[in-house]
């Protein structure tokens, strides 16, 4: 490009900040085309609206989705058998809450990180959000509703009340189910990461209980009271 052409472009391309009527705005002039900041915003909004209103098939996307695949599953929950037809993608947590309306089991992170959805399946604790309902065909499932009633509390439920092991209570059902299973694991001789002697049965020490309960998060911070409740049920053994 010659110097003459370059100087001509500089004359046509001009950006300036102007003050008209006390309102600052930016305008752009390019080869006779003028665009103020207000006009630029209007064009941007109109462009977004156009994209939003454009049918999905115009971008090559399918306008319809396939129907969910349903499956029949029988769940034995708290001593009762339930026959359900669920989407094969339905988690056990959602089946309990949405299909059986057992809302004591809570949905927290939905990623297996908080333990709020802990239930007992065939004697072992699991995160209900990490397993599919169809994977638990004929399994024996115990939720917080199946541990005890208002008139006949489970010893762990009574201990949580006695030691004030909860504040907001959202994590409490998972904490209690996990606590019951933890003492069963120790009774069965299942070691944990902190079990120092693998040739002897583990004991319900504070360290063992803390390690085994580490997957259950209490955002209120009632951990010391939860530990006291579990130790109480375990026989009061303390370090």
MOWO-V319635 format. One record per residue. N is the residue number from 1. D_CENTER is the distance of its C-alpha to the mean C-alpha in Angstrom with 1 decimal. Layout:
N/D_CENTER
N/D_CENTER
This chain:
1/60.8
2/63.9
3/64.1
4/65.4
5/62.4
6/60.0
7/61.6
8/61.5
9/57.7
10/57.4
11/59.3
12/57.1
13/53.7
14/53.3
15/50.4
16/51.2
17/49.8
18/51.9
19/52.4
20/53.6
21/53.9
22/51.8
23/48.7
24/47.6
25/46.4
26/46.4
27/48.4
28/48.9
29/52.1
30/52.5
31/55.6
32/56.1
33/52.5
34/51.2
35/47.5
36/46.5
37/43.1
38/42.7
39/43.7
40/41.2
41/38.3
42/39.6
43/39.8
44/36.2
45/34.9
46/37.0
47/35.8
48/32.1
49/33.1
50/35.1
51/32.2
52/29.9
53/32.6
54/33.5
55/32.7
56/30.1
57/32.9
58/34.8
59/32.5
60/32.6
61/29.3
62/29.4
63/29.6
64/28.3
65/25.5
66/26.2
67/25.4
68/22.6
69/23.9
70/24.0
71/24.7
72/26.0
73/24.3
74/25.5
75/23.2
76/24.9
77/22.8
78/24.4
79/27.7
80/27.7
81/27.7
82/25.7
83/26.6
84/24.0
85/24.2
86/20.8
87/19.6
88/19.6
89/16.1
90/14.7
91/12.4
92/13.9
93/11.2
94/12.0
95/15.6
96/15.8
97/14.5
98/16.0
99/19.0
100/20.0
101/18.8
102/17.9
103/15.4
104/15.8
105/12.9
106/9.9
107/6.5
108/4.6
109/1.8
110/2.8
111/4.9
112/7.2
113/7.6
114/7.8
115/9.7
116/9.2
117/9.6
118/12.6
119/15.6
120/19.0
121/20.3
122/23.9
123/24.1
124/21.3
125/17.8
126/14.9
127/11.1
128/11.3
129/8.3
130/10.4
131/13.6
132/15.3
133/17.3
134/20.4
135/20.2
136/20.7
137/24.0
138/26.2
139/24.0
140/24.4
141/21.1
142/21.0
143/18.5
144/19.0
145/21.4
146/23.5
147/24.1
148/26.4
149/27.6
150/28.8
151/32.3
152/31.5
153/28.6
154/27.5
155/28.9
156/25.5
157/24.6
158/28.0
159/27.7
160/24.4
161/26.5
162/29.5
163/27.9
164/25.7
165/22.6
166/20.2
167/20.1
168/17.6
169/16.8
170/13.2
171/12.5
172/16.0
173/15.7
174/13.7
175/16.1
176/19.0
177/18.3
178/17.7
179/20.9
180/22.9
181/22.0
182/22.7
183/26.2
184/26.8
185/26.0
186/28.5
187/31.0
188/30.8
189/31.5
190/28.4
191/28.4
192/25.6
193/25.5
194/27.7
195/30.2
196/33.4
197/35.8
198/34.7
199/38.1
200/37.5
201/34.9
202/32.1
203/32.4
204/30.0
205/30.4
206/28.3
207/27.4
208/26.5
209/24.3
210/22.5
211/21.9
212/20.7
213/18.3
214/16.9
215/13.6
216/13.0
217/12.2
218/14.2
219/13.9
220/17.2
221/18.9
222/20.6
223/20.8
224/24.6
225/24.8
226/22.3
227/24.5
228/27.6
229/26.4
230/25.7
231/29.1
232/30.8
233/29.8
234/30.7
235/34.1
236/33.9
237/34.3
238/33.7
239/34.6
